[in-house]
Amino acid sequence: MSHQELPKVDNKRVIRLIPPVLTQDRIVGFKAGLRPFRRGGVRVEEEKIGNKIFFHNYGHGAGGVSVGYGYSTLAFSKFASKYHDAHDAKKVAVIGSGYIGLFTSLLLRENGYVVTIYADKTIKTSGFSYPDSDDKTLPTTSQIAGGFWVPYGYDFNCTAEVREIHELACRLSFAFFEKTLHHKNMRGVSYKKTVHVDSIDYIKRSVPNGLIKDYEDVKVTFNGVDLIDAHYFTTLLIDGDLFLNDLKQECIRKGVQFVDKHFNTVNEILSLEENFIFNCTGCSAGKLFNDPNVYPLKGQLVAFKPTPGVDYFFRTQIENGAFVSFYPQQDVLPVGLVEQKDDWDPRPTVETCNRIAQNAIKYFEKYNTAPKL
Ligand SMILES: Cc1cc2nc3c(=O)[nH]c(=O)nc-3n(C[C@H](O)[C@H](O)[C@H](O)COP(=O)(O)OP(=O)(O)OC[C@H]3O[C@@H](n4cnc5c(N)ncnc54)[C@H](O)[C@@H]3O)c2cc1C
């Protein structure tokens, strides 16, 4: 059993966890992506450029997996409530094939619109890329995401109105994933126990009441001897390699067309045949649409071979100030966590990946020896 209960200490439950086996020879790959942060919050807005109507939906920062479906629903509703009867609105273009573009396309298709996704990156079998490589076929940021359902790391608290939209987006998104889990129509969504050792104030500030379940202060131990105070709760984990592949297949099954295309400028987008265009280009939206409020928070992850029984999300801050966290995905155990502001290089870098790996290996090495009983 992966979460074994021991006698209480200081009136707190003590939970024994299987530690991940993190050694250099168990590293199987690297991931990097640009979290699309936007000052002022997610831009869900209509804009007329030339003779086209754009619906923008970008700026979800470090929370796009968690809130993407909700914001896509809001963008879709803005469009459908106004243009439902417009004769030229039956055929729409979606630019971008990350979480936001795929969710938007699914919603449009389910409501009868003819949808083409144009994107220069699409979902791949795995989200790996290689340090400092010239590989042009990098995965989308969406496929990099650890997939921890906590809607933070974007600007959701700047005004009361933005906060209200955030709460609605959270609830719509959470309900979507719970429905997916219930219907089992797409893989990769599961409830996961979270063991969070450092402060959870950011979670308290961002998660609307009732969405995170079974919260408890506990002690955890990896070796039966050392006890660590931790916050323990249940949230969802979305394993991008599985879920995004199934989401893309669901879009294809429902008739969404995919076109591999890169746009250098808005003028190139204006030459599309569709008159209604959803802009779901993540970080690139800032440059394409001249929005100075957008910048990346680059993230990198080192993927280790999974350890049987390690089926919980973990996060702590270590002595040197860095964070060590891991996400229990099906085929790999990605370990992070870094945030590099305004770094536009979407590739992993040797220096950062080494640092992430060494921090995690060092933190767990004392638990990877024979257990003391
Ligand atoms: C390391 C890491 C960990 C993360 N962990 C979490 C997490 O645990 N929980 C969470 O909620 N979120 C997490 N995130 C954040 C999440 O990944 C993002 O918020 C989300 O993926 C943004 O989705 P998107 O569709 O807007 O952007 P993207 O996935 O970047 O998709 C943009 C799309 O637009 C297309 N595009 C862009 N420019 C052009 C162009 N010029 N021409 C043609 N196509 C273009 C791209 O090809 C791509 O298909 C994490 C991110 C990182 C990097």
The ligand as a MOL file (V3000), in Angstrom:
LIG
                    3D

  0  0  0     0  0            999 V3000
M  V30 BEGIN CTAB
M  V30 COUNTS 53 58 0 0 0
M  V30 BEGIN ATOM
M  V30 1 C 6.8290 23.1880 -16.5480 0
M  V30 2 C 5.3770 23.5870 -16.5930 0
M  V30 3 C 4.5020 23.0450 -15.6550 0
M  V30 4 C 3.1500 23.4210 -15.6680 0
M  V30 5 N 2.3280 22.8310 -14.7670 0
M  V30 6 C 1.0110 23.1980 -14.7230 0
M  V30 7 C 0.1640 22.5870 -13.7620 0
M  V30 8 O 0.5900 21.7300 -12.9800 0
M  V30 9 N -1.1430 23.0040 -13.7180 0
M  V30 10 C -1.6290 23.9560 -14.5810 0
M  V30 11 O -2.8110 24.2970 -14.4820 0
M  V30 12 N -0.8380 24.5190 -15.5360 0
M  V30 13 C 0.4690 24.1790 -15.6170 0
M  V30 14 N 1.2980 24.7630 -16.5430 0
M  V30 15 C 0.7790 25.8680 -17.3840 0
M  V30 16 C 0.0790 25.3840 -18.6430 0
M  V30 17 O 0.9150 24.4830 -19.3080 0
M  V30 18 C -0.2480 26.5830 -19.5580 0
M  V30 19 O -0.9920 27.5450 -18.8520 0
M  V30 20 C -1.0830 26.1320 -20.7590 0
M  V30 21 O -0.4890 25.0260 -21.3620 0
M  V30 22 C -1.2650 27.2410 -21.7700 0
M  V30 23 O -1.9830 26.6820 -22.8480 0
M  V30 24 P -2.1460 27.4380 -24.2260 0
M  V30 25 O -3.0260 26.5990 -25.0690 0
M  V30 26 O -2.5440 28.8630 -23.9730 0
M  V30 27 O -0.6640 27.5570 -24.8290 0
M  V30 28 P 0.2840 26.5320 -25.6250 0
M  V30 29 O 0.2280 25.1730 -25.0890 0
M  V30 30 O 1.6050 27.2190 -25.6800 0
M  V30 31 O -0.3370 26.4750 -27.0740 0
M  V30 32 C -0.1680 27.5350 -27.9860 0
M  V30 33 C -0.5100 27.0270 -29.3570 0
M  V30 34 O -0.4490 28.1440 -30.2630 0
M  V30 35 C 0.3010 27.7920 -31.3980 0
M  V30 36 N 0.9750 28.9900 -31.8960 0
M  V30 37 C 1.5880 29.9550 -31.1620 0
M  V30 38 N 2.1070 30.8860 -31.9850 0
M  V30 39 C 1.8220 30.5090 -33.2470 0
M  V30 40 C 2.1110 31.0710 -34.5100 0
M  V30 41 N 2.7870 32.2130 -34.6490 0
M  V30 42 N 1.6570 30.4230 -35.6110 0
M  V30 43 C 0.9700 29.2570 -35.4830 0
M  V30 44 N 0.6820 28.6780 -34.3090 0
M  V30 45 C 1.1050 29.3060 -33.2050 0
M  V30 46 C 1.2850 26.7410 -30.9040 0
M  V30 47 O 1.7060 25.9330 -31.9600 0
M  V30 48 C 0.4390 25.9790 -29.9040 0
M  V30 49 O -0.2800 24.9730 -30.5830 0
M  V30 50 C 2.6620 24.3920 -16.6070 0
M  V30 51 C 3.5370 24.8970 -17.5630 0
M  V30 52 C 4.8790 24.5220 -17.5600 0
M  V30 53 C 5.7980 25.0840 -18.5900 0
M  V30 END ATOM
M  V30 BEGIN BOND
M  V30 1 1 1 2
M  V30 2 1 2 3
M  V30 3 2 2 52
M  V30 4 2 3 4
M  V30 5 1 4 5
M  V30 6 1 4 50
M  V30 7 2 5 6
M  V30 8 1 6 7
M  V30 9 1 6 13
M  V30 10 2 7 8
M  V30 11 1 7 9
M  V30 12 1 9 10
M  V30 13 2 10 11
M  V30 14 1 10 12
M  V30 15 2 12 13
M  V30 16 1 13 14
M  V30 17 1 14 15
M  V30 18 1 14 50
M  V30 19 1 15 16
M  V30 20 1 16 17
M  V30 21 1 16 18
M  V30 22 1 18 19
M  V30 23 1 18 20
M  V30 24 1 20 21
M  V30 25 1 20 22
M  V30 26 1 22 23
M  V30 27 1 23 24
M  V30 28 2 24 25
M  V30 29 1 24 26
M  V30 30 1 24 27
M  V30 31 1 27 28
M  V30 32 2 28 29
M  V30 33 1 28 30
M  V30 34 1 28 31
M  V30 35 1 31 32
M  V30 36 1 32 33
M  V30 37 1 33 34
M  V30 38 1 33 48
M  V30 39 1 34 35
M  V30 40 1 35 36
M  V30 41 1 35 46
M  V30 42 1 36 37
M  V30 43 1 36 45
M  V30 44 2 37 38
M  V30 45 1 38 39
M  V30 46 1 39 40
M  V30 47 2 39 45
M  V30 48 1 40 41
M  V30 49 2 40 42
M  V30 50 1 42 43
M  V30 51 2 43 44
M  V30 52 1 44 45
M  V30 53 1 46 47
M  V30 54 1 46 48
M  V30 55 1 48 49
M  V30 56 2 50 51
M  V30 57 1 51 52
M  V30 58 1 52 53
M  V30 END BOND
M  V30 END CTAB
M  END
